[in-house]
């Protein structure tokens, strides 16, 4: 059974070290700034068709800086 609620992404900028795995795994959802640190594109709300990519990015962050929460 699918979870209810919309998934929202966030990045803890104090933890991000600029590995950019999230950008590589889900370029529709993440981008890097001019210094190479990742940020979430737009509002952070994840379309249903991109949830798997979003969760893959969360699981692959070596610094545990990427988070996903249901609203």
C-alpha contacts under 8 A as a table, 3 or more apart, distances in Angstrom:
res1	aa1	res2	aa2	distance
4	X	70	X	7.63
5	X	70	X	5.48
5	X	71	X	5.18
6	X	45	X	6.81
6	X	46	X	6.88
6	X	47	X	7.86
6	X	48	X	7.82
6	X	70	X	5.39
6	X	71	X	5.33
7	X	45	X	5.91
7	X	46	X	5.43
7	X	47	X	7.90
7	X	51	X	7.32
7	X	68	X	6.27
7	X	69	X	5.55
7	X	70	X	4.52
7	X	71	X	6.37
8	X	44	X	5.14
8	X	45	X	4.44
8	X	46	X	5.91
8	X	68	X	5.49
8	X	69	X	5.38
8	X	70	X	6.21
8	X	71	X	7.06
9	X	40	X	6.84
9	X	44	X	4.84
9	X	45	X	6.44
9	X	46	X	7.17
9	X	54	X	7.66
9	X	66	X	7.13
9	X	67	X	5.64
9	X	68	X	4.56
9	X	69	X	6.70
10	X	39	X	7.81
10	X	40	X	6.36
10	X	44	X	6.53
10	X	66	X	5.89
10	X	67	X	5.28
10	X	68	X	6.50
11	X	16	X	7.32
11	X	38	X	7.62
11	X	39	X	6.38
11	X	40	X	6.91
11	X	65	X	5.32
11	X	66	X	4.55
11	X	67	X	6.17
12	X	15	X	5.50
12	X	16	X	6.34
12	X	65	X	4.91
12	X	66	X	6.58
12	X	67	X	7.92
13	X	16	X	5.12
13	X	37	X	7.95
13	X	65	X	7.13
14	X	65	X	7.96
15	X	63	X	6.08
15	X	64	X	7.24
15	X	65	X	5.21
16	X	19	X	7.70
16	X	37	X	6.68
16	X	38	X	7.19
16	X	63	X	6.34
16	X	64	X	7.96
16	X	65	X	5.39
17	X	37	X	6.72
17	X	63	X	7.19
18	X	36	X	5.50
18	X	37	X	4.39
18	X	38	X	6.22
19	X	37	X	7.73
20	X	23	X	5.11
20	X	24	X	6.45
20	X	32	X	7.20
20	X	36	X	7.66
20	X	37	X	7.06
20	X	38	X	6.00
21	X	24	X	5.06
21	X	25	X	6.06
21	X	57	X	6.85
21	X	60	X	6.81
21	X	61	X	6.44
22	X	25	X	5.16
22	X	26	X	5.78
22	X	27	X	7.37
22	X	30	X	6.36
22	X	38	X	7.57
22	X	57	X	4.65
22	X	58	X	7.30
22	X	60	X	7.32
22	X	61	X	6.80
22	X	66	X	7.92
23	X	26	X	5.39
23	X	27	X	4.77
23	X	29	X	7.46
23	X	30	X	4.92
23	X	31	X	5.54
23	X	32	X	7.11
23	X	38	X	7.01
24	X	27	X	5.85
25	X	53	X	6.69
25	X	56	X	7.28
25	X	57	X	5.97
26	X	29	X	5.51
26	X	30	X	6.26
26	X	53	X	5.63
26	X	54	X	6.47
26	X	57	X	6.65
27	X	30	X	5.19
27	X	31	X	6.49
28	X	41	X	7.71
29	X	40	X	6.01
29	X	41	X	5.38
29	X	44	X	7.51
29	X	46	X	7.56
29	X	54	X	7.33
30	X	38	X	6.59
30	X	39	X	5.73
30	X	40	X	4.62
30	X	41	X	5.26
31	X	38	X	5.55
31	X	39	X	5.54
31	X	40	X	6.42
31	X	41	X	6.39
32	X	35	X	7.59
32	X	36	X	5.18
32	X	37	X	5.10
32	X	38	X	4.17
32	X	39	X	5.92
33	X	36	X	5.22
33	X	37	X	5.46
33	X	38	X	6.30
33	X	39	X	7.12
34	X	37	X	7.55
40	X	43	X	7.58
40	X	44	X	5.78
41	X	44	X	6.20
42	X	45	X	7.70
46	X	50	X	6.31
46	X	51	X	6.21
46	X	54	X	7.39
47	X	50	X	5.49
47	X	51	X	6.63
48	X	51	X	5.41
49	X	52	X	7.56
50	X	53	X	5.37
50	X	54	X	6.24
51	X	54	X	4.98
51	X	55	X	6.18
52	X	55	X	5.24
52	X	56	X	6.13
53	X	56	X	5.02
53	X	57	X	6.25
54	X	57	X	5.18
54	X	58	X	6.39
54	X	68	X	7.74
55	X	58	X	4.95
55	X	59	X	6.21
55	X	68	X	7.21
56	X	59	X	5.17
56	X	60	X	6.17
57	X	60	X	5.15
57	X	61	X	6.34
57	X	66	X	7.36
58	X	61	X	5.70
58	X	64	X	7.33
58	X	65	X	7.98
58	X	66	X	5.14
58	X	67	X	5.90
58	X	68	X	6.97
59	X	64	X	7.90
61	X	64	X	5.23
61	X	65	X	6.50
61	X	66	X	6.39
62	X	65	X	7.87
64	X	67	X	7.51
